[in-house]
Amino acid sequence: MSWRIRALAVTAALAVAVTGCSGGKVREAGSADSFIYSFNLNVVTDWDPATSYSNEIIAMQNIYESLTRYDSKTKKVKPLLATEWTPSEDGKEWTFKLRNGVKFHTGDPVTSTAAKAAIERTIEMKGGAAYIWDPVKSIETPNPQTLVFKLKYAAPLDLISSSGYAAYIYDTKAPSGGDLKDHFAKGRDTGTGPYTVTSWNKGQEAEVRLGQFKEYWGGWDGTRYTSIEFRNTPQVTTAWQQLQAGDVNFVQRLNPQLFEQAEKADDLDTQTTPSFQNLISFFNTEAGPMKDAEVRKAVQAAIDYDGLVSALKGSVTRASGVVPNGLTGATPGLAARQDAAKATRLLNEAGYGPGKKKLTLDATYAQGDADQQTFVTLLSSALKSLNVELQAKPMQWDAQWDRAKTKDPSKRQDILIMYWFPDYPDAYSWFLNLFRSADPVNFNLTYLDDAGIDKEIDGLPELTATKRSEAEKAYGALQRELLNERAVAAPLFVQQYQRAYSAGIEGYIDNPAYPNVVFAHQLSPAAS
């Protein structure tokens, strides 16, 4: 998915207190039982677990659970609501055994029938990341604790079931027989996780509060946080000041200078973790000057990749292709290098560049994102020396995306800069969403429309499930074709997650398979 920061900057929020009686006032600092998370964007755009596909993952993963969870350290799928699973020899049938004694927040038990209903509703809604269930032909429930998936083609269903989006198991019956969509729209939930929504104050600083679900199957032994508050703090300096003052426990993103200070502070702890999230520059292959592959290749060659990484001071690493290290499909040898002479030659061949006609390109990027601003500044400088003017416009994500999806190709941008991370820990998400043709346009913002490429992409899930080594080769070949031969995009860097939080909190592990999520139930508060 995009962030969605997948590019996910979010739509403007209405300043309306939607649920709860506490309003948008911030909680008093120093409460030992409350974990306070400072986030730089609005937290929630969609409370429906079937279609949620944005920043609210940081809350949803504490409210809802899936059949499995991916452990990024061990690179293995681990039990969650399912305790065990078995694939058939051909990979086209999967049997999952459900955990006993699990309850929804509605009070109803989690059974195979209820889990099936949740997955089928998600499939039927066709929103968000529902595509992850595309391999499923049917689901059987031979007994209350067993799910049997019959697949159209072999697929890694244990991995798919660990997805950060669209894999949630939830009660499809709203309390007291109410309308389920209305129930979710009001900021209520039907999950199984350790926390449940107590208030949602859209547009307020203290946007979301979660409270303890006392009947959680995982129990509440030991010292744990019994509530979570998510604060919307757009300014990084404000978040930093709140962290220093002890008003918040966790800041998910600081700039390199502030993170360096956090590393030296005695009352703070920090973590740096390689992520699965990368920043990509997408080129318009359908209309405008970038329709010319030579121009796209020239822009690729003009980018100062090393200078960008250096300027961001340890918060990012070089990209080698579109798939980050740690995932099937990560391919060495695809890291691009700046080559001004090549860029000049390609531009000249296209009729532009030094001594020829001036070229003007327009680009859009996320407003308020310092890393994207740094890239735009470097690219503008590099292109200026090549007689190319870059007109770069910072935009809120909803406006940026609306322009990118407009039906008139001539009104779309030449270059769009966006983050992406996978919906589950597999490279398929990049290719299906970003490079497969789609009508109407969704996240395929290169506008590539090629039946041959589509066919190669469609074959990746089955290949991954049955012939992993061949899948590795296929991903490598696709990246070489898309990036080197067709130059439809330029992967810029892979983010390093740099977290700062109150000293003494134990149990925090940054899992890049679930971007920016803190699984608060796993934490032990700092001793007061």
PyMOL commands that set and color helices and strands:
alter all, ss='L'
color gray80, all
select helices_A, chain A and resi 57-63+112-125+130-133+157-160+175-177+180-185+236-245+256-264+289-291+293-302+305-311+340-349+370-384+397-405+409-411+428-434+451-458+460-466+468-485+520-522
alter helices_A, ss='H'
color red, helices_A
select strands_A, chain A and resi 16-19+34-39+68-71+76-79+82-87+93-98+136-143+146-151+195-202+206-212+227-232+250-251+268-283+316-318+359-366+388-395+415-420+489-502
alter strands_A, ss='S'
color yellow, strands_A
deselect
rebuild
show_as cartoon
